[in-house]
């Protein structure tokens, strides 16, 4: 691990910084833009919630398909190579969406991450869907 001086020297590489931040902008989307895209071009992307089952049924973004993070490999057929796959998890602190996006990109799926996750969406008071728990087995 780098000490503080090594760290500060490493981050002085502005070319790497520029590339990193461009990638962040290109491969992530905020809740406001996602809401706009839901209204204007829903047919061009798929939205996936990779949180745990109990959290998904308590509330999720409209049009989101639930695929728990641990089941992504088993359910690859639900993702598209022809559309952009937008992935989200709990919050900006959750790494599941990043890990899922990495796994999908590695397999050739176009993918971006919803910045802020479900918490960021809900914080803006955008519509959420709450499922009736009695509709689900178990």
Protein Blocks (a to p, Z undefined) as FASTA:
>chain_A
ZZfklmmmmmmmmklmmmmmmmmmmmgccfklmmmmmmmmmmlpccddfbdfklmmnocc
ehiacddfklmmmmmmmpcfkbccddddfblmlmklmmmmmmmmmnopacdddehijmlm
mmnopacddddfklpgZZ
